[in-house]
Amino acid sequence: MASNGRVPSYEGDAFSCPYCNVYATQRWTDVEWPKWWNVKPRFYHGWKWSCCSHCDTLALWGHHQLLVWPNRTLPGPCANEDMPPEILATYEEARQVLAISPRAAAGLLRLALQNLIDTLEPGAGSVNDKIGRLVQRGLEPSAAKAMDILRVVGNNAVHPGRLDVDGDAELVPALFEILNLVVHHVLTRPRQVEALFETLPAGAREAIERRDEPKALPPGRSSRKGARSSSNRKSVAYRDQSDRAESAVDC
């Protein structure tokens, strides 16, 4: 039943440790008891220890192939594997408090989004403004909408009277999926495309790079400004509508 997923699994080669939450390889041994020097140890069929290679801590698994100790299964989906470490820490904190306070989890996810956007668009400006600048740089409308969902819900969740996140059992858990979707759009897909591009022959890559180098315009001609692809026009139109709708809450 070996698995390479992030969720802890029986005899999994690697997963997110239930102690330190770090994705790490695991060492497995059978459970022997007792281990006194003058008593022959007894093997318990199916019971195993897993040991995290990062924190060197043991976890106990039962014969039913389920984690027995520690019992720290967190709600919410596991993070996208491309999520940066500093954002992952906030994401996991949100998972830890979700069952206790959905409102706190929503606020933490909004903070994780802000930190992610700050890495994509450094400098001054509100999260709303920075999403707008990312749209003008070519961010897909669906990714921008996902960011806005998380931004607005996260903002309203921590302000009294704006949004009852406690009354909607599915709202905040969906925000975890939203943040994973954003990471997929802005980090995972570019990484996957770049990895595939690197598999092309070197000559083909060099020819593509030469094709895309900025070229000097012939004398007497100027560049045409304002030409956008249809997708960019849709992105800007969506952003304009969003800004008008959010004029009362600019954050």
Rosetta constraint file for C-alpha pairs under 8 A:
AtomPair CA 1 CA 9 HARMONIC 7.79 0.50
AtomPair CA 1 CA 10 HARMONIC 6.42 0.50
AtomPair CA 1 CA 11 HARMONIC 6.22 0.50
AtomPair CA 1 CA 12 HARMONIC 6.92 0.50
AtomPair CA 2 CA 9 HARMONIC 7.37 0.50
AtomPair CA 2 CA 10 HARMONIC 6.84 0.50
AtomPair CA 2 CA 11 HARMONIC 5.16 0.50
AtomPair CA 2 CA 12 HARMONIC 4.24 0.50
AtomPair CA 2 CA 13 HARMONIC 6.06 0.50
AtomPair CA 3 CA 9 HARMONIC 6.63 0.50
AtomPair CA 3 CA 11 HARMONIC 7.44 0.50
AtomPair CA 3 CA 12 HARMONIC 4.50 0.50
AtomPair CA 3 CA 13 HARMONIC 6.05 0.50
AtomPair CA 3 CA 14 HARMONIC 7.10 0.50
AtomPair CA 3 CA 15 HARMONIC 7.97 0.50
AtomPair CA 4 CA 12 HARMONIC 6.34 0.50
AtomPair CA 4 CA 13 HARMONIC 5.99 0.50
AtomPair CA 4 CA 14 HARMONIC 5.45 0.50
AtomPair CA 4 CA 15 HARMONIC 6.48 0.50
AtomPair CA 5 CA 14 HARMONIC 7.10 0.50
AtomPair CA 5 CA 15 HARMONIC 5.82 0.50
AtomPair CA 6 CA 14 HARMONIC 7.25 0.50
AtomPair CA 6 CA 15 HARMONIC 4.24 0.50
AtomPair CA 6 CA 16 HARMONIC 5.03 0.50
AtomPair CA 6 CA 23 HARMONIC 6.57 0.50
AtomPair CA 6 CA 78 HARMONIC 6.89 0.50
AtomPair CA 7 CA 15 HARMONIC 5.70 0.50
AtomPair CA 7 CA 16 HARMONIC 6.06 0.50
AtomPair CA 7 CA 78 HARMONIC 7.05 0.50
AtomPair CA 8 CA 12 HARMONIC 7.06 0.50
AtomPair CA 8 CA 14 HARMONIC 7.95 0.50
AtomPair CA 8 CA 15 HARMONIC 5.25 0.50
AtomPair CA 8 CA 16 HARMONIC 6.15 0.50
AtomPair CA 8 CA 17 HARMONIC 6.89 0.50
AtomPair CA 8 CA 18 HARMONIC 7.23 0.50
AtomPair CA 8 CA 67 HARMONIC 7.96 0.50
AtomPair CA 9 CA 15 HARMONIC 7.39 0.50
AtomPair CA 9 CA 65 HARMONIC 7.93 0.50
AtomPair CA 9 CA 66 HARMONIC 7.54 0.50
AtomPair CA 9 CA 67 HARMONIC 7.78 0.50
AtomPair CA 10 CA 61 HARMONIC 7.06 0.50
AtomPair CA 10 CA 65 HARMONIC 5.44 0.50
AtomPair CA 10 CA 66 HARMONIC 6.63 0.50
AtomPair CA 10 CA 67 HARMONIC 7.54 0.50
AtomPair CA 11 CA 28 HARMONIC 6.79 0.50
AtomPair CA 11 CA 50 HARMONIC 7.70 0.50
AtomPair CA 12 CA 26 HARMONIC 7.16 0.50
AtomPair CA 13 CA 25 HARMONIC 5.75 0.50
AtomPair CA 13 CA 26 HARMONIC 5.66 0.50
AtomPair CA 13 CA 27 HARMONIC 7.70 0.50
AtomPair CA 14 CA 23 HARMONIC 6.81 0.50
AtomPair CA 14 CA 24 HARMONIC 5.36 0.50
AtomPair CA 14 CA 25 HARMONIC 4.04 0.50
AtomPair CA 14 CA 26 HARMONIC 5.44 0.50
AtomPair CA 15 CA 22 HARMONIC 7.90 0.50
AtomPair CA 15 CA 23 HARMONIC 5.13 0.50
AtomPair CA 15 CA 24 HARMONIC 5.80 0.50
AtomPair CA 15 CA 25 HARMONIC 6.69 0.50
AtomPair CA 15 CA 26 HARMONIC 7.54 0.50
AtomPair CA 16 CA 20 HARMONIC 7.84 0.50
AtomPair CA 16 CA 21 HARMONIC 5.02 0.50
AtomPair CA 16 CA 22 HARMONIC 5.07 0.50
AtomPair CA 16 CA 23 HARMONIC 4.02 0.50
AtomPair CA 16 CA 24 HARMONIC 6.30 0.50
AtomPair CA 17 CA 21 HARMONIC 4.67 0.50
AtomPair CA 17 CA 22 HARMONIC 5.54 0.50
AtomPair CA 17 CA 23 HARMONIC 6.24 0.50
AtomPair CA 17 CA 24 HARMONIC 6.83 0.50
AtomPair CA 17 CA 52 HARMONIC 6.41 0.50
AtomPair CA 18 CA 59 HARMONIC 7.82 0.50
AtomPair CA 18 CA 70 HARMONIC 7.04 0.50
AtomPair CA 18 CA 72 HARMONIC 6.19 0.50
AtomPair CA 18 CA 73 HARMONIC 7.39 0.50
AtomPair CA 19 CA 55 HARMONIC 7.95 0.50
AtomPair CA 19 CA 57 HARMONIC 7.47 0.50
AtomPair CA 19 CA 70 HARMONIC 7.75 0.50
AtomPair CA 19 CA 72 HARMONIC 8.00 0.50
AtomPair CA 20 CA 55 HARMONIC 6.69 0.50
AtomPair CA 21 CA 92 HARMONIC 7.99 0.50
AtomPair CA 22 CA 54 HARMONIC 7.23 0.50
AtomPair CA 24 CA 52 HARMONIC 6.46 0.50
AtomPair CA 24 CA 53 HARMONIC 6.06 0.50
AtomPair CA 24 CA 54 HARMONIC 6.12 0.50
AtomPair CA 25 CA 52 HARMONIC 6.40 0.50
AtomPair CA 25 CA 53 HARMONIC 5.69 0.50
AtomPair CA 25 CA 54 HARMONIC 7.85 0.50
AtomPair CA 26 CA 50 HARMONIC 5.96 0.50
AtomPair CA 26 CA 51 HARMONIC 5.38 0.50
AtomPair CA 26 CA 52 HARMONIC 4.92 0.50
AtomPair CA 26 CA 53 HARMONIC 5.90 0.50
AtomPair CA 27 CA 50 HARMONIC 5.50 0.50
AtomPair CA 27 CA 51 HARMONIC 5.02 0.50
AtomPair CA 27 CA 52 HARMONIC 6.72 0.50
AtomPair CA 27 CA 53 HARMONIC 7.25 0.50
AtomPair CA 28 CA 48 HARMONIC 6.73 0.50
AtomPair CA 28 CA 49 HARMONIC 5.65 0.50
AtomPair CA 28 CA 50 HARMONIC 4.63 0.50
AtomPair CA 28 CA 51 HARMONIC 6.45 0.50
AtomPair CA 29 CA 48 HARMONIC 5.66 0.50
AtomPair CA 29 CA 49 HARMONIC 5.30 0.50
AtomPair CA 29 CA 50 HARMONIC 6.70 0.50
AtomPair CA 30 CA 43 HARMONIC 7.03 0.50
AtomPair CA 30 CA 44 HARMONIC 7.53 0.50
AtomPair CA 30 CA 46 HARMONIC 7.61 0.50
AtomPair CA 30 CA 47 HARMONIC 6.23 0.50
AtomPair CA 30 CA 48 HARMONIC 4.49 0.50
AtomPair CA 30 CA 49 HARMONIC 6.22 0.50
AtomPair CA 31 CA 43 HARMONIC 5.98 0.50
AtomPair CA 31 CA 44 HARMONIC 5.94 0.50
AtomPair CA 31 CA 47 HARMONIC 5.55 0.50
AtomPair CA 31 CA 48 HARMONIC 5.00 0.50
AtomPair CA 31 CA 49 HARMONIC 6.25 0.50
AtomPair CA 32 CA 41 HARMONIC 5.66 0.50
AtomPair CA 32 CA 42 HARMONIC 5.39 0.50
AtomPair CA 32 CA 43 HARMONIC 4.76 0.50
AtomPair CA 32 CA 44 HARMONIC 6.55 0.50
AtomPair CA 33 CA 41 HARMONIC 5.16 0.50
AtomPair CA 33 CA 42 HARMONIC 5.31 0.50
AtomPair CA 33 CA 43 HARMONIC 6.73 0.50
AtomPair CA 33 CA 44 HARMONIC 7.81 0.50
AtomPair CA 34 CA 39 HARMONIC 7.06 0.50
AtomPair CA 34 CA 40 HARMONIC 7.56 0.50
AtomPair CA 34 CA 41 HARMONIC 5.24 0.50
AtomPair CA 34 CA 42 HARMONIC 6.83 0.50
AtomPair CA 35 CA 39 HARMONIC 6.93 0.50
AtomPair CA 35 CA 40 HARMONIC 7.48 0.50
AtomPair CA 35 CA 41 HARMONIC 5.67 0.50
AtomPair CA 36 CA 40 HARMONIC 7.75 0.50
AtomPair CA 36 CA 41 HARMONIC 7.74 0.50
AtomPair CA 45 CA 63 HARMONIC 6.65 0.50
AtomPair CA 46 CA 62 HARMONIC 6.46 0.50
AtomPair CA 46 CA 63 HARMONIC 4.11 0.50
AtomPair CA 46 CA 64 HARMONIC 7.49 0.50
AtomPair CA 46 CA 65 HARMONIC 7.43 0.50
AtomPair CA 47 CA 60 HARMONIC 7.51 0.50
AtomPair CA 47 CA 61 HARMONIC 5.64 0.50
AtomPair CA 47 CA 62 HARMONIC 4.65 0.50
AtomPair CA 47 CA 63 HARMONIC 4.91 0.50
AtomPair CA 47 CA 65 HARMONIC 7.92 0.50
AtomPair CA 48 CA 60 HARMONIC 6.09 0.50
AtomPair CA 48 CA 61 HARMONIC 5.20 0.50
AtomPair CA 48 CA 62 HARMONIC 6.73 0.50
AtomPair CA 48 CA 63 HARMONIC 7.95 0.50
AtomPair CA 49 CA 58 HARMONIC 6.19 0.50
AtomPair CA 49 CA 59 HARMONIC 5.63 0.50
AtomPair CA 49 CA 60 HARMONIC 4.87 0.50
AtomPair CA 49 CA 61 HARMONIC 6.17 0.50
AtomPair CA 50 CA 58 HARMONIC 5.55 0.50
AtomPair CA 50 CA 59 HARMONIC 5.23 0.50
AtomPair CA 50 CA 60 HARMONIC 6.61 0.50
AtomPair CA 50 CA 61 HARMONIC 7.60 0.50
AtomPair CA 51 CA 56 HARMONIC 5.80 0.50
AtomPair CA 51 CA 57 HARMONIC 5.47 0.50
AtomPair CA 51 CA 58 HARMONIC 4.52 0.50
AtomPair CA 51 CA 59 HARMONIC 6.47 0.50
AtomPair CA 52 CA 56 HARMONIC 4.87 0.50
AtomPair CA 52 CA 57 HARMONIC 5.60 0.50
AtomPair CA 52 CA 58 HARMONIC 6.74 0.50
AtomPair CA 59 CA 67 HARMONIC 7.50 0.50
AtomPair CA 59 CA 68 HARMONIC 7.80 0.50
AtomPair CA 59 CA 69 HARMONIC 5.75 0.50
AtomPair CA 59 CA 70 HARMONIC 6.33 0.50
AtomPair CA 60 CA 67 HARMONIC 6.25 0.50
AtomPair CA 60 CA 68 HARMONIC 5.58 0.50
AtomPair CA 60 CA 69 HARMONIC 5.09 0.50
AtomPair CA 60 CA 70 HARMONIC 7.28 0.50
AtomPair CA 61 CA 65 HARMONIC 6.18 0.50
AtomPair CA 61 CA 66 HARMONIC 5.67 0.50
AtomPair CA 61 CA 67 HARMONIC 4.60 0.50
AtomPair CA 61 CA 68 HARMONIC 5.25 0.50
AtomPair CA 61 CA 69 HARMONIC 7.06 0.50
AtomPair CA 62 CA 66 HARMONIC 5.69 0.50
AtomPair CA 62 CA 67 HARMONIC 6.51 0.50
AtomPair CA 62 CA 68 HARMONIC 6.04 0.50
AtomPair CA 67 CA 71 HARMONIC 6.81 0.50
AtomPair CA 74 CA 95 HARMONIC 6.09 0.50
AtomPair CA 74 CA 96 HARMONIC 6.22 0.50
AtomPair CA 75 CA 95 HARMONIC 5.90 0.50
AtomPair CA 75 CA 96 HARMONIC 7.49 0.50
AtomPair CA 75 CA 98 HARMONIC 6.99 0.50
AtomPair CA 75 CA 99 HARMONIC 7.20 0.50
AtomPair CA 76 CA 95 HARMONIC 5.96 0.50
AtomPair CA 76 CA 98 HARMONIC 7.89 0.50
AtomPair CA 76 CA 173 HARMONIC 5.84 0.50
AtomPair CA 76 CA 176 HARMONIC 6.61 0.50
AtomPair CA 77 CA 176 HARMONIC 6.64 0.50
AtomPair CA 77 CA 177 HARMONIC 7.00 0.50
AtomPair CA 79 CA 83 HARMONIC 6.78 0.50
AtomPair CA 79 CA 88 HARMONIC 6.99 0.50
AtomPair CA 79 CA 91 HARMONIC 7.35 0.50
AtomPair CA 79 CA 92 HARMONIC 7.95 0.50
AtomPair CA 79 CA 180 HARMONIC 6.37 0.50
AtomPair CA 80 CA 180 HARMONIC 5.47 0.50
AtomPair CA 80 CA 183 HARMONIC 6.94 0.50
AtomPair CA 80 CA 184 HARMONIC 7.24 0.50
AtomPair CA 82 CA 183 HARMONIC 7.05 0.50
AtomPair CA 82 CA 184 HARMONIC 7.68 0.50
AtomPair CA 82 CA 187 HARMONIC 6.58 0.50
AtomPair CA 82 CA 188 HARMONIC 6.07 0.50
AtomPair CA 83 CA 87 HARMONIC 6.55 0.50
AtomPair CA 83 CA 88 HARMONIC 5.85 0.50
AtomPair CA 83 CA 180 HARMONIC 7.94 0.50
AtomPair CA 83 CA 183 HARMONIC 6.32 0.50
AtomPair CA 83 CA 187 HARMONIC 7.87 0.50
AtomPair CA 84 CA 88 HARMONIC 5.96 0.50
AtomPair CA 85 CA 89 HARMONIC 6.19 0.50
AtomPair CA 86 CA 90 HARMONIC 6.91 0.50
AtomPair CA 87 CA 91 HARMONIC 6.22 0.50
AtomPair CA 87 CA 112 HARMONIC 5.31 0.50
AtomPair CA 87 CA 113 HARMONIC 7.92 0.50
AtomPair CA 87 CA 115 HARMONIC 6.68 0.50
AtomPair CA 87 CA 116 HARMONIC 6.77 0.50
AtomPair CA 88 CA 92 HARMONIC 6.08 0.50
AtomPair CA 88 CA 112 HARMONIC 7.88 0.50
AtomPair CA 89 CA 93 HARMONIC 6.25 0.50
AtomPair CA 90 CA 94 HARMONIC 6.26 0.50
AtomPair CA 90 CA 108 HARMONIC 6.36 0.50
AtomPair CA 90 CA 109 HARMONIC 7.14 0.50
AtomPair CA 90 CA 111 HARMONIC 7.63 0.50
AtomPair CA 90 CA 112 HARMONIC 5.85 0.50
AtomPair CA 91 CA 95 HARMONIC 6.48 0.50
AtomPair CA 91 CA 108 HARMONIC 7.12 0.50
AtomPair CA 91 CA 109 HARMONIC 6.19 0.50
AtomPair CA 91 CA 112 HARMONIC 6.50 0.50
AtomPair CA 91 CA 176 HARMONIC 7.95 0.50
AtomPair CA 92 CA 96 HARMONIC 6.30 0.50
AtomPair CA 93 CA 97 HARMONIC 6.51 0.50
AtomPair CA 93 CA 105 HARMONIC 7.78 0.50
AtomPair CA 93 CA 108 HARMONIC 7.52 0.50
AtomPair CA 94 CA 98 HARMONIC 5.95 0.50
AtomPair CA 94 CA 104 HARMONIC 7.26 0.50
AtomPair CA 94 CA 105 HARMONIC 4.38 0.50
AtomPair CA 94 CA 106 HARMONIC 7.38 0.50
AtomPair CA 94 CA 108 HARMONIC 5.64 0.50
AtomPair CA 94 CA 109 HARMONIC 6.47 0.50
AtomPair CA 95 CA 99 HARMONIC 7.93 0.50
AtomPair CA 95 CA 105 HARMONIC 6.88 0.50
AtomPair CA 97 CA 101 HARMONIC 5.71 0.50
AtomPair CA 97 CA 102 HARMONIC 7.17 0.50
AtomPair CA 97 CA 104 HARMONIC 6.91 0.50
AtomPair CA 97 CA 105 HARMONIC 5.97 0.50
AtomPair CA 98 CA 102 HARMONIC 4.80 0.50
AtomPair CA 98 CA 103 HARMONIC 7.95 0.50
AtomPair CA 98 CA 104 HARMONIC 7.29 0.50
AtomPair CA 98 CA 105 HARMONIC 5.21 0.50
AtomPair CA 101 CA 105 HARMONIC 6.42 0.50
AtomPair CA 102 CA 106 HARMONIC 6.15 0.50
AtomPair CA 102 CA 165 HARMONIC 6.64 0.50
AtomPair CA 102 CA 166 HARMONIC 6.25 0.50
AtomPair CA 102 CA 172 HARMONIC 6.27 0.50
AtomPair CA 103 CA 107 HARMONIC 6.37 0.50
AtomPair CA 103 CA 157 HARMONIC 5.54 0.50
AtomPair CA 103 CA 158 HARMONIC 6.41 0.50
AtomPair CA 103 CA 165 HARMONIC 6.19 0.50
AtomPair CA 103 CA 166 HARMONIC 6.92 0.50
AtomPair CA 103 CA 172 HARMONIC 7.94 0.50
AtomPair CA 104 CA 108 HARMONIC 6.22 0.50
AtomPair CA 104 CA 158 HARMONIC 7.46 0.50
AtomPair CA 105 CA 109 HARMONIC 6.19 0.50
AtomPair CA 105 CA 172 HARMONIC 7.34 0.50
AtomPair CA 106 CA 110 HARMONIC 6.23 0.50
AtomPair CA 106 CA 153 HARMONIC 7.23 0.50
AtomPair CA 106 CA 154 HARMONIC 4.97 0.50
AtomPair CA 106 CA 157 HARMONIC 6.53 0.50
AtomPair CA 106 CA 172 HARMONIC 6.02 0.50
AtomPair CA 106 CA 175 HARMONIC 7.30 0.50
AtomPair CA 107 CA 111 HARMONIC 6.29 0.50
AtomPair CA 107 CA 154 HARMONIC 4.89 0.50
AtomPair CA 107 CA 155 HARMONIC 6.88 0.50
AtomPair CA 107 CA 157 HARMONIC 6.75 0.50
AtomPair CA 107 CA 158 HARMONIC 6.40 0.50
AtomPair CA 108 CA 112 HARMONIC 6.20 0.50
AtomPair CA 108 CA 154 HARMONIC 7.82 0.50
AtomPair CA 109 CA 113 HARMONIC 6.21 0.50
AtomPair CA 109 CA 150 HARMONIC 7.45 0.50
AtomPair CA 109 CA 154 HARMONIC 6.99 0.50
AtomPair CA 109 CA 175 HARMONIC 7.35 0.50
AtomPair CA 109 CA 176 HARMONIC 7.31 0.50
AtomPair CA 109 CA 179 HARMONIC 7.50 0.50
AtomPair CA 110 CA 114 HARMONIC 6.27 0.50
AtomPair CA 110 CA 150 HARMONIC 5.99 0.50
AtomPair CA 110 CA 151 HARMONIC 5.66 0.50
AtomPair CA 110 CA 154 HARMONIC 4.96 0.50
AtomPair CA 110 CA 155 HARMONIC 7.24 0.50
AtomPair CA 111 CA 115 HARMONIC 6.27 0.50
AtomPair CA 112 CA 116 HARMONIC 6.24 0.50
AtomPair CA 113 CA 117 HARMONIC 6.13 0.50
AtomPair CA 113 CA 147 HARMONIC 7.35 0.50
AtomPair CA 113 CA 150 HARMONIC 7.54 0.50
AtomPair CA 113 CA 151 HARMONIC 7.50 0.50
AtomPair CA 113 CA 179 HARMONIC 6.97 0.50
AtomPair CA 114 CA 118 HARMONIC 6.08 0.50
AtomPair CA 114 CA 127 HARMONIC 6.32 0.50
AtomPair CA 115 CA 119 HARMONIC 6.50 0.50
AtomPair CA 116 CA 120 HARMONIC 6.54 0.50
AtomPair CA 117 CA 121 HARMONIC 5.82 0.50
AtomPair CA 117 CA 122 HARMONIC 7.76 0.50
AtomPair CA 117 CA 127 HARMONIC 7.27 0.50
AtomPair CA 117 CA 130 HARMONIC 7.21 0.50
AtomPair CA 117 CA 131 HARMONIC 7.52 0.50
AtomPair CA 118 CA 122 HARMONIC 4.89 0.50
AtomPair CA 118 CA 123 HARMONIC 7.39 0.50
AtomPair CA 121 CA 130 HARMONIC 6.33 0.50
AtomPair CA 121 CA 133 HARMONIC 7.87 0.50
AtomPair CA 121 CA 134 HARMONIC 7.17 0.50
AtomPair CA 125 CA 129 HARMONIC 5.88 0.50
AtomPair CA 125 CA 130 HARMONIC 6.32 0.50
AtomPair CA 126 CA 130 HARMONIC 6.23 0.50
AtomPair CA 126 CA 250 HARMONIC 7.38 0.50
AtomPair CA 126 CA 251 HARMONIC 5.32 0.50
AtomPair CA 127 CA 131 HARMONIC 6.17 0.50
AtomPair CA 127 CA 151 HARMONIC 7.78 0.50
AtomPair CA 127 CA 251 HARMONIC 5.91 0.50
AtomPair CA 128 CA 132 HARMONIC 6.40 0.50
AtomPair CA 128 CA 148 HARMONIC 7.72 0.50
AtomPair CA 128 CA 151 HARMONIC 7.99 0.50
AtomPair CA 128 CA 250 HARMONIC 6.55 0.50
AtomPair CA 128 CA 251 HARMONIC 5.83 0.50
AtomPair CA 129 CA 133 HARMONIC 6.38 0.50
AtomPair CA 130 CA 134 HARMONIC 6.18 0.50
AtomPair CA 131 CA 135 HARMONIC 6.22 0.50
AtomPair CA 131 CA 144 HARMONIC 6.65 0.50
AtomPair CA 131 CA 147 HARMONIC 7.59 0.50
AtomPair CA 132 CA 136 HARMONIC 6.42 0.50
AtomPair CA 132 CA 239 HARMONIC 6.19 0.50
AtomPair CA 133 CA 137 HARMONIC 6.32 0.50
AtomPair CA 134 CA 138 HARMONIC 6.48 0.50
AtomPair CA 134 CA 139 HARMONIC 5.48 0.50
AtomPair CA 135 CA 139 HARMONIC 4.44 0.50
AtomPair CA 135 CA 140 HARMONIC 6.83 0.50
AtomPair CA 135 CA 141 HARMONIC 7.24 0.50
AtomPair CA 135 CA 144 HARMONIC 6.90 0.50
AtomPair CA 135 CA 232 HARMONIC 7.65 0.50
AtomPair CA 135 CA 235 HARMONIC 5.99 0.50
AtomPair CA 135 CA 236 HARMONIC 6.68 0.50
AtomPair CA 135 CA 239 HARMONIC 7.35 0.50
AtomPair CA 136 CA 232 HARMONIC 7.06 0.50
AtomPair CA 136 CA 235 HARMONIC 7.32 0.50
AtomPair CA 136 CA 236 HARMONIC 6.51 0.50
AtomPair CA 138 CA 232 HARMONIC 6.21 0.50
AtomPair CA 138 CA 235 HARMONIC 7.72 0.50
AtomPair CA 139 CA 143 HARMONIC 6.79 0.50
AtomPair CA 139 CA 144 HARMONIC 6.73 0.50
AtomPair CA 139 CA 235 HARMONIC 7.58 0.50
AtomPair CA 140 CA 144 HARMONIC 6.37 0.50
AtomPair CA 140 CA 231 HARMONIC 7.70 0.50
AtomPair CA 140 CA 235 HARMONIC 6.76 0.50
AtomPair CA 141 CA 145 HARMONIC 6.08 0.50
AtomPair CA 141 CA 234 HARMONIC 7.34 0.50
AtomPair CA 141 CA 235 HARMONIC 5.15 0.50
AtomPair CA 141 CA 238 HARMONIC 7.13 0.50
AtomPair CA 142 CA 146 HARMONIC 6.22 0.50
AtomPair CA 143 CA 147 HARMONIC 6.27 0.50
AtomPair CA 143 CA 181 HARMONIC 7.56 0.50
AtomPair CA 143 CA 182 HARMONIC 5.79 0.50
AtomPair CA 143 CA 185 HARMONIC 6.42 0.50
AtomPair CA 144 CA 148 HARMONIC 6.20 0.50
AtomPair CA 145 CA 149 HARMONIC 6.13 0.50
AtomPair CA 146 CA 150 HARMONIC 6.45 0.50
AtomPair CA 146 CA 178 HARMONIC 5.96 0.50
AtomPair CA 146 CA 179 HARMONIC 7.63 0.50
AtomPair CA 146 CA 181 HARMONIC 7.51 0.50
AtomPair CA 146 CA 182 HARMONIC 6.59 0.50
AtomPair CA 147 CA 151 HARMONIC 6.02 0.50
AtomPair CA 147 CA 178 HARMONIC 7.70 0.50
AtomPair CA 147 CA 179 HARMONIC 7.61 0.50
AtomPair CA 147 CA 182 HARMONIC 6.82 0.50
AtomPair CA 148 CA 152 HARMONIC 5.88 0.50
AtomPair CA 149 CA 153 HARMONIC 5.99 0.50
AtomPair CA 150 CA 154 HARMONIC 5.68 0.50
AtomPair CA 150 CA 175 HARMONIC 6.29 0.50
AtomPair CA 150 CA 178 HARMONIC 7.04 0.50
AtomPair CA 150 CA 179 HARMONIC 7.46 0.50
AtomPair CA 151 CA 155 HARMONIC 6.06 0.50
AtomPair CA 152 CA 156 HARMONIC 6.08 0.50
AtomPair CA 153 CA 157 HARMONIC 5.86 0.50
AtomPair CA 153 CA 163 HARMONIC 7.48 0.50
AtomPair CA 154 CA 158 HARMONIC 6.88 0.50
AtomPair CA 155 CA 159 HARMONIC 6.84 0.50
AtomPair CA 156 CA 160 HARMONIC 7.66 0.50
AtomPair CA 156 CA 162 HARMONIC 5.32 0.50
AtomPair CA 156 CA 163 HARMONIC 5.55 0.50
AtomPair CA 157 CA 162 HARMONIC 6.99 0.50
AtomPair CA 157 CA 163 HARMONIC 5.59 0.50
AtomPair CA 157 CA 164 HARMONIC 6.97 0.50
AtomPair CA 157 CA 165 HARMONIC 6.25 0.50
AtomPair CA 159 CA 163 HARMONIC 7.80 0.50
AtomPair CA 164 CA 168 HARMONIC 7.09 0.50
AtomPair CA 165 CA 169 HARMONIC 7.53 0.50
AtomPair CA 165 CA 171 HARMONIC 6.65 0.50
AtomPair CA 165 CA 172 HARMONIC 6.82 0.50
AtomPair CA 168 CA 172 HARMONIC 7.86 0.50
AtomPair CA 169 CA 173 HARMONIC 7.65 0.50
AtomPair CA 170 CA 174 HARMONIC 6.20 0.50
AtomPair CA 171 CA 175 HARMONIC 6.76 0.50
AtomPair CA 172 CA 176 HARMONIC 7.19 0.50
AtomPair CA 173 CA 177 HARMONIC 7.26 0.50
AtomPair CA 174 CA 178 HARMONIC 6.32 0.50
AtomPair CA 175 CA 179 HARMONIC 6.25 0.50
AtomPair CA 176 CA 180 HARMONIC 6.33 0.50
AtomPair CA 177 CA 181 HARMONIC 6.07 0.50
AtomPair CA 178 CA 182 HARMONIC 6.31 0.50
AtomPair CA 179 CA 183 HARMONIC 6.30 0.50
AtomPair CA 180 CA 184 HARMONIC 6.14 0.50
AtomPair CA 181 CA 185 HARMONIC 6.27 0.50
AtomPair CA 182 CA 186 HARMONIC 6.23 0.50
AtomPair CA 183 CA 187 HARMONIC 5.41 0.50
AtomPair CA 183 CA 188 HARMONIC 6.51 0.50
AtomPair CA 184 CA 188 HARMONIC 4.53 0.50
AtomPair CA 184 CA 189 HARMONIC 5.97 0.50
AtomPair CA 185 CA 189 HARMONIC 5.80 0.50
AtomPair CA 185 CA 190 HARMONIC 7.72 0.50
AtomPair CA 186 CA 190 HARMONIC 6.72 0.50
AtomPair CA 187 CA 191 HARMONIC 6.18 0.50
AtomPair CA 188 CA 192 HARMONIC 6.15 0.50
AtomPair CA 189 CA 193 HARMONIC 6.12 0.50
AtomPair CA 190 CA 194 HARMONIC 6.04 0.50
AtomPair CA 191 CA 195 HARMONIC 6.10 0.50
AtomPair CA 192 CA 196 HARMONIC 6.31 0.50
AtomPair CA 193 CA 197 HARMONIC 6.07 0.50
AtomPair CA 194 CA 198 HARMONIC 6.22 0.50
AtomPair CA 195 CA 199 HARMONIC 6.84 0.50
AtomPair CA 196 CA 200 HARMONIC 7.24 0.50
AtomPair CA 197 CA 205 HARMONIC 7.57 0.50
AtomPair CA 198 CA 205 HARMONIC 7.75 0.50
AtomPair CA 200 CA 204 HARMONIC 6.52 0.50
AtomPair CA 200 CA 205 HARMONIC 6.43 0.50
AtomPair CA 201 CA 205 HARMONIC 6.43 0.50
AtomPair CA 202 CA 206 HARMONIC 6.19 0.50
AtomPair CA 203 CA 207 HARMONIC 6.18 0.50
AtomPair CA 204 CA 208 HARMONIC 6.24 0.50
AtomPair CA 205 CA 209 HARMONIC 6.19 0.50
AtomPair CA 206 CA 210 HARMONIC 6.16 0.50
AtomPair CA 207 CA 211 HARMONIC 6.14 0.50
AtomPair CA 208 CA 212 HARMONIC 6.30 0.50
AtomPair CA 209 CA 213 HARMONIC 6.31 0.50
AtomPair CA 217 CA 221 HARMONIC 6.37 0.50
AtomPair CA 217 CA 222 HARMONIC 7.01 0.50
AtomPair CA 217 CA 223 HARMONIC 7.65 0.50
AtomPair CA 228 CA 232 HARMONIC 5.83 0.50
AtomPair CA 228 CA 233 HARMONIC 6.27 0.50
AtomPair CA 229 CA 233 HARMONIC 6.34 0.50
AtomPair CA 230 CA 234 HARMONIC 6.28 0.50
AtomPair CA 231 CA 235 HARMONIC 6.17 0.50
AtomPair CA 232 CA 236 HARMONIC 6.12 0.50
AtomPair CA 233 CA 237 HARMONIC 6.08 0.50
AtomPair CA 234 CA 238 HARMONIC 6.04 0.50
AtomPair CA 235 CA 239 HARMONIC 6.18 0.50
AtomPair CA 236 CA 240 HARMONIC 6.13 0.50
AtomPair CA 237 CA 241 HARMONIC 6.31 0.50
AtomPair CA 238 CA 242 HARMONIC 6.11 0.50
AtomPair CA 239 CA 243 HARMONIC 6.04 0.50
AtomPair CA 240 CA 244 HARMONIC 6.33 0.50
AtomPair CA 241 CA 245 HARMONIC 6.24 0.50
AtomPair CA 242 CA 246 HARMONIC 6.01 0.50
AtomPair CA 243 CA 247 HARMONIC 5.85 0.50
AtomPair CA 246 CA 250 HARMONIC 6.43 0.50
